[in-house]
């Protein structure tokens, strides 16, 4: 495939965009920018307590406060619409997928928190159901509890508590809205990773994704309208489409903790979620990010790109395409970073390097270029 020609498909329908699936970042992102500017004006309240915000964390994936001997980082994230896929697959197969859904929810928060160099400390749960009856399905509810605890154990984080409101009239009946907040410590303070050390010559190491993770599900769900058997449509690897979509999101904190123990401190990190590979442009500094190797694309993401009629540029601007997390490290640490990740069971790849030049991402094997105007989050 190349960036100009859509992949072949036996589906003659027009290409399916993320906007057609109900998500338009051109509408959402300006609100994020406005909210950030308003939020920045509240930093004085932290100062009133004798502490200071780390201003460079504004616009990053987690917010950081300097409390003296260490930093505190915090984040809140929601799962999004992946629970709807679990609900549909439960009806089709009779199986509960909520243990994996719990991991997805925690991963949304933890994988953001660790981008700034934090060790996750406490997770809080927000499980808002469309009515009290949602909790009466004991198998589903206990799968959610078991999966939440298991993910906390994987990340070495305490589950502090949470909120379980029944929000009839706000959340649709029979559905649940899941979210998690996470607080962590950056200790010692040298572990802070907000990009101030990012420099030309740094290597870009990509950690493999397990599939779609929990971003792009609106598009994936919309696509079922085009498939002959919906979620039960088989993929080339033998899985059904629904099963592949529900592969739990990879938890990357074991890698970042292992890197610290190995003496490696990333200069910057990016959680590749919404906006796909454009997230590699997240840092405000003007650098060229040159990619010379791309990871293997999970079968489900190939399937989505094909049946949605996406060319490579559209696919890499929307989905993770096999890369769930990016680490920007010293060139001399690149191969060791790969080894540390693989020791944690997560495939990794030295994919490229940081260079002086215009702010752009060049994915050379696919002839794709994303520029500064392709990601506006600040």
ChimeraX attribute file (.defattr): number of C-alpha atoms within 10 A of each C-alpha:
attribute: neighborCount
match mode: 1-to-1
recipient: residues
	/A:1	10
	/A:2	13
	/A:3	17
	/A:4	14
	/A:5	12
	/A:6	19
	/A:7	17
	/A:8	14
	/A:9	13
	/A:10	8
	/A:11	13
	/A:12	10
	/A:13	11
	/A:14	10
	/A:15	16
	/A:16	19
	/A:17	19
	/A:18	19
	/A:19	12
	/A:20	12
	/A:21	16
	/A:22	11
	/A:23	14
	/A:24	12
	/A:25	17
	/A:26	11
	/A:27	9
	/A:28	11
	/A:29	15
	/A:30	14
	/A:31	13
	/A:32	16
	/A:33	15
	/A:34	12
	/A:35	12
	/A:36	15
	/A:37	14
	/A:38	11
	/A:39	11
	/A:40	13
	/A:41	9
	/A:42	10
	/A:43	16
	/A:44	13
	/A:45	12
	/A:46	14
	/A:47	13
	/A:48	9
	/A:49	9
	/A:50	11
	/A:51	16
	/A:52	18
	/A:53	21
	/A:54	17
	/A:55	14
	/A:56	15
	/A:57	18
	/A:58	17
	/A:59	18
	/A:60	22
	/A:61	24
	/A:62	26
	/A:63	21
	/A:64	28
	/A:65	21
	/A:66	18
	/A:67	14
	/A:68	11
	/A:69	9
	/A:70	16
	/A:71	24
	/A:72	23
	/A:73	28
	/A:74	25
	/A:75	21
	/A:76	22
	/A:77	19
	/A:78	19
	/A:79	22
	/A:80	18
	/A:81	17
	/A:82	23
	/A:83	24
	/A:84	16
	/A:85	20
	/A:86	21
	/A:87	19
	/A:88	13
	/A:89	20
	/A:90	15
	/A:91	10
	/A:92	12
	/A:93	9
	/A:94	10
	/A:95	13
	/A:96	19
	/A:97	22
	/A:98	25
	/A:99	21
	/A:100	22
	/A:101	26
	/A:102	28
	/A:103	25
	/A:104	30
	/A:105	29
	/A:106	31
	/A:107	27
	/A:108	28
	/A:109	27
	/A:110	35
	/A:111	27
	/A:112	28
	/A:113	29
	/A:114	30
	/A:115	28
	/A:116	29
	/A:117	30
	/A:118	29
	/A:119	26
	/A:120	26
	/A:121	20
	/A:122	19
	/A:123	24
	/A:124	18
	/A:125	21
	/A:126	20
	/A:127	16
	/A:128	21
	/A:129	23
	/A:130	20
	/A:131	19
	/A:132	15
	/A:133	12
	/A:134	17
	/A:135	17
	/A:136	9
	/A:137	9
	/A:138	10
	/A:139	12
	/A:140	19
	/A:141	16
	/A:142	15
	/A:143	18
	/A:144	21
	/A:145	13
	/A:146	17
	/A:147	22
	/A:148	23
	/A:149	19
	/A:150	16
	/A:151	22
	/A:152	23
	/A:153	12
	/A:154	13
	/A:155	21
	/A:156	15
	/A:157	19
	/A:158	16
	/A:159	17
	/A:160	11
	/A:161	11
	/A:162	14
	/A:163	11
	/A:164	16
	/A:165	15
	/A:166	19
	/A:167	16
	/A:168	15
	/A:169	9
	/A:170	11
	/A:171	15
	/A:172	13
	/A:173	16
	/A:174	14
	/A:175	17
	/A:176	24
	/A:177	21
	/A:178	23
	/A:179	23
	/A:180	22
	/A:181	21
	/A:182	27
	/A:183	24
	/A:184	24
	/A:185	24
	/A:186	23
	/A:187	15
	/A:188	12
	/A:189	16
	/A:190	11
	/A:191	20
	/A:192	27
	/A:193	23
	/A:194	24
	/A:195	21
	/A:196	12
	/A:197	15
	/A:198	21
	/A:199	19
	/A:200	16
	/A:201	16
	/A:202	24
	/A:203	28
	/A:204	27
	/A:205	27
	/A:206	28
	/A:207	28
	/A:208	25
	/A:209	26
	/A:210	24
	/A:211	24
	/A:212	27
	/A:213	27
	/A:214	26
	/A:215	22
	/A:216	23
	/A:217	22
	/A:218	20
	/A:219	21
	/A:220	27
	/A:221	18
	/A:222	18
	/A:223	18
	/A:224	18
	/A:225	11
	/A:226	14
	/A:227	15
	/A:228	10
	/A:229	12
	/A:230	16
	/A:231	22
	/A:232	17
	/A:233	15
	/A:234	17
	/A:235	16
	/A:236	10
	/A:237	9
	/A:238	9
	/A:239	15
	/A:240	17
	/A:241	24
	/A:242	23
	/A:243	18
	/A:244	22
	/A:245	24
	/A:246	24
	/A:247	19
	/A:248	23
	/A:249	25
	/A:250	20
	/A:251	24
	/A:252	25
	/A:253	23
	/A:254	18
	/A:255	22
	/A:256	24
	/A:257	19
	/A:258	16
	/A:259	19
	/A:260	14
	/A:261	11
	/A:262	12
	/A:263	9
	/A:264	19
	/A:265	22
	/A:266	30
	/A:267	23
	/A:268	24
	/A:269	30
	/A:270	24
	/A:271	26
	/A:272	27
	/A:273	23
	/A:274	16
	/A:275	19
	/A:276	21
	/A:277	27
	/A:278	24
	/A:279	23
	/A:280	22
	/A:281	24
	/A:282	21
	/A:283	21
	/A:284	15
	/A:285	13
	/A:286	14
	/A:287	20
	/A:288	20
	/A:289	26
	/A:290	19
	/A:291	21
	/A:292	15
	/A:293	15
	/A:294	18
	/A:295	17
	/A:296	12
	/A:297	17
	/A:298	18
	/A:299	18
	/A:300	25
	/A:301	20
	/A:302	18
	/A:303	17
	/A:304	21
	/A:305	25
	/A:306	20
	/A:307	24
	/A:308	25
	/A:309	24
	/A:310	24
	/A:311	19
	/A:312	21
	/A:313	20
	/A:314	18
	/A:315	24
	/A:316	23
	/A:317	19
	/A:318	23
	/A:319	28
	/A:320	30
	/A:321	28
	/A:322	24
	/A:323	29
	/A:324	26
	/A:325	26
	/A:326	25
	/A:327	25
	/A:328	30
	/A:329	26
	/A:330	23
	/A:331	19
	/A:332	11
	/A:333	17
	/A:334	22
	/A:335	16
	/A:336	14
	/A:337	30
	/A:338	21
	/A:339	16
	/A:340	22
	/A:341	23
	/A:342	16
	/A:343	12
	/A:344	12
	/A:345	11
	/A:346	19
	/A:347	18
	/A:348	22
	/A:349	22
	/A:350	23
	/A:351	19
	/A:352	24
	/A:353	21
	/A:354	22
	/A:355	18
	/A:356	12
	/A:357	11
	/A:358	13
	/A:359	19
	/A:360	21
	/A:361	23
	/A:362	18
	/A:363	21
	/A:364	14
	/A:365	11
	/A:366	18
	/A:367	12
	/A:368	18
	/A:369	16
	/A:370	20
	/A:371	14
	/A:372	17
	/A:373	9
	/A:374	15
	/A:375	18
	/A:376	16
	/A:377	20
	/A:378	17
